[in-house]
Amino acid sequence: MATNFKWKKDDGKKTTKESLKRPSWDEYFMNIAKLVATRSTCLRHDVGAIIVKERRILTSGYNGGPKNVKDCLELGCLRDQNKIESGTQHEICRAIHAEQNAIIQAAVHGANISKGTLYCTHYPCVLCSKMIVNANIERVVCNERYPDDEGIKLLKASGIKVEILEKD
């Protein structure tokens, strides 16, 4: 698991405010999304998402099979078995995407995510972008590219702020 965690090394020197680098809020929340991604049951991509409002985490989601149904870890990947390229034929997949799961969790638990920020380890696909738009998310921060840019185009066309955190 790759993360951006930066631990202060004990080098015997006095710690000062200048020597201690704290992550920005975006880095902090992206690191949490990366940790959420470690729960993924997808064999192709470990994707994590969290929805934040006023610097409070409201929901999280990772890509994986529906509740109480066998997933790709148990059954194998349909997309690999059928040699389907990433970014195409989304419907041929057992997994619910991380962004979708985060939005679904908000509905299940009654969390108001309107005007929130979604942090996701990967660019949202076009299907997730449609859900993000209709969930009234106002900002998306993502890290890894997705083979299809249609999702990002849709978010920008709808007026949602999209920011890319550079991978380290």
C-alpha positions as CSV (number, residue, x, y, z in Angstrom):
1,M,0.0,0.0,0.0
2,A,1.5,3.3,-1.1
3,T,0.6,6.4,1.0
4,N,1.8,9.9,1.4
5,F,2.4,9.4,5.1
6,K,5.3,11.5,6.3
7,W,6.6,10.5,9.7
8,K,9.0,12.8,11.6
9,K,12.3,11.1,12.0
10,D,13.9,11.3,15.5
11,D,17.3,12.7,14.6
12,G,18.0,14.1,18.0
13,K,17.4,17.7,16.9
14,K,14.9,20.0,18.6
15,T,11.6,20.0,16.8
16,T,10.4,23.3,15.6
17,K,7.3,24.5,13.8
18,E,9.5,24.9,10.7
19,S,10.9,21.4,10.9
20,L,7.6,19.6,11.3
21,K,5.7,19.4,8.0
22,R,2.0,18.7,8.4
23,P,0.0,17.6,5.4
24,S,-2.4,20.0,3.8
25,W,-6.1,19.2,4.3
26,D,-6.2,17.7,0.8
27,E,-3.2,15.5,1.5
28,Y,-4.6,14.4,4.8
29,F,-8.0,13.4,3.3
30,M,-6.4,11.8,0.3
31,N,-4.2,9.6,2.6
32,I,-7.4,8.5,4.3
33,A,-9.0,7.7,0.9
34,K,-5.9,5.6,0.1
35,L,-6.3,3.7,3.4
36,V,-10.0,3.1,2.6
37,A,-8.9,1.6,-0.8
38,T,-7.1,-1.2,1.0
39,R,-10.5,-2.8,1.7
40,S,-11.2,-3.1,-2.1
41,T,-12.2,-6.5,-3.4
42,C,-11.5,-5.6,-7.0
43,L,-8.6,-7.5,-8.6
44,R,-7.8,-4.7,-11.1
45,H,-7.8,-1.5,-9.0
46,D,-7.9,-0.6,-5.4
47,V,-10.0,2.5,-5.2
48,G,-11.1,4.5,-2.2
49,A,-13.3,7.5,-1.7
50,I,-14.4,9.7,1.1
51,I,-16.9,12.5,1.3
52,V,-15.9,15.5,3.5
53,K,-17.9,18.5,4.5
54,E,-16.5,21.3,6.7
55,R,-13.4,19.2,7.3
56,R,-15.4,16.3,8.7
57,I,-15.5,12.9,7.1
58,L,-19.2,11.9,6.4
59,T,-18.8,8.7,4.4
60,S,-16.3,6.4,2.8
61,G,-16.5,3.8,0.1
62,Y,-14.2,1.3,-1.7
63,N,-14.8,-0.7,-4.9
64,G,-16.2,-4.1,-4.2
65,G,-19.1,-6.4,-4.7
66,P,-22.6,-5.7,-3.4
67,K,-23.4,-6.6,0.2
68,N,-23.9,-10.3,0.9
69,V,-22.8,-11.3,-2.6
70,K,-19.6,-13.1,-3.5
71,D,-17.0,-10.8,-4.9
72,C,-14.1,-10.9,-7.4
73,L,-11.7,-12.2,-4.7
74,E,-13.9,-15.3,-4.4
75,L,-15.1,-15.6,-8.0
76,G,-12.5,-14.0,-10.2
77,C,-12.8,-10.9,-12.4
78,L,-15.4,-11.0,-15.1
79,R,-13.7,-8.1,-16.9
80,D,-10.3,-10.0,-17.0
81,Q,-12.0,-13.2,-18.0
82,N,-13.6,-11.4,-20.9
83,K,-10.5,-9.3,-21.8
84,I,-12.4,-6.0,-21.3
85,E,-10.2,-2.9,-21.4
86,S,-10.2,-0.6,-18.4
87,G,-12.6,2.3,-18.9
88,T,-15.1,0.5,-21.1
89,Q,-18.2,-1.7,-20.6
90,H,-18.7,-0.7,-16.9
91,E,-21.8,-2.8,-16.6
92,I,-19.8,-6.0,-16.9
93,C,-18.3,-5.9,-13.4
94,R,-19.3,-7.3,-10.0
95,A,-18.0,-4.2,-8.1
96,I,-19.7,-1.1,-7.1
97,H,-17.3,1.8,-7.5
98,A,-15.8,3.6,-4.5
99,E,-17.6,6.9,-5.3
100,Q,-20.9,5.1,-5.6
101,N,-20.4,3.3,-2.3
102,A,-19.6,6.6,-0.6
103,I,-22.8,8.2,-2.0
104,I,-24.9,5.1,-1.1
105,Q,-23.5,5.1,2.5
106,A,-24.7,8.7,2.8
107,A,-28.2,7.7,1.8
108,V,-28.2,4.7,4.1
109,H,-27.0,6.7,7.1
110,G,-28.8,10.0,6.4
111,A,-25.7,12.1,5.9
112,N,-26.2,15.3,4.0
113,I,-23.3,15.3,1.4
114,S,-24.7,18.3,-0.6
115,K,-21.9,20.8,-1.1
116,G,-19.3,18.4,0.1
117,T,-15.9,17.4,-1.3
118,L,-15.3,13.9,-2.7
119,Y,-11.7,12.6,-2.4
120,C,-11.0,9.7,-4.6
121,T,-7.8,7.8,-5.3
122,H,-8.7,7.6,-9.0
123,Y,-10.5,9.9,-11.5
124,P,-14.2,9.1,-11.5
125,C,-15.6,7.3,-14.4
126,V,-18.5,8.8,-16.3
127,L,-21.1,6.7,-14.4
128,C,-19.7,7.9,-11.0
129,S,-19.5,11.4,-12.3
130,K,-23.2,11.4,-13.1
131,M,-23.9,10.4,-9.5
132,I,-21.5,13.0,-8.1
133,V,-23.3,15.7,-10.1
134,N,-26.7,14.7,-8.9
135,A,-25.5,14.3,-5.3
136,N,-24.7,18.0,-5.4
137,I,-21.0,17.4,-4.6
138,E,-19.3,20.7,-5.2
139,R,-15.6,19.6,-5.4
140,V,-13.7,16.5,-6.4
141,V,-10.1,15.9,-5.5
142,C,-8.5,12.8,-7.2
143,N,-5.1,11.3,-7.6
144,E,-4.7,8.6,-10.3
145,R,-5.7,8.9,-14.0
146,Y,-8.5,6.8,-15.5
147,P,-8.3,5.6,-19.1
148,D,-11.4,7.5,-20.0
149,D,-11.6,11.3,-19.4
150,E,-15.4,11.6,-20.0
151,G,-16.1,11.6,-16.2
152,I,-13.8,14.5,-15.6
153,K,-15.2,16.4,-18.6
154,L,-18.7,15.9,-17.2
155,L,-17.8,17.1,-13.8
156,K,-16.2,20.3,-15.2
157,A,-19.1,20.9,-17.6
158,S,-21.5,20.8,-14.6
159,G,-19.5,23.4,-12.7
160,I,-17.9,21.0,-10.1
161,K,-14.4,22.0,-9.1
162,V,-11.9,19.2,-10.0
163,E,-8.5,19.2,-8.5
164,I,-5.7,16.7,-9.2
165,L,-3.3,15.9,-6.4
166,E,0.0,14.8,-7.9
167,K,1.0,11.3,-7.1
168,D,4.3,11.1,-5.2
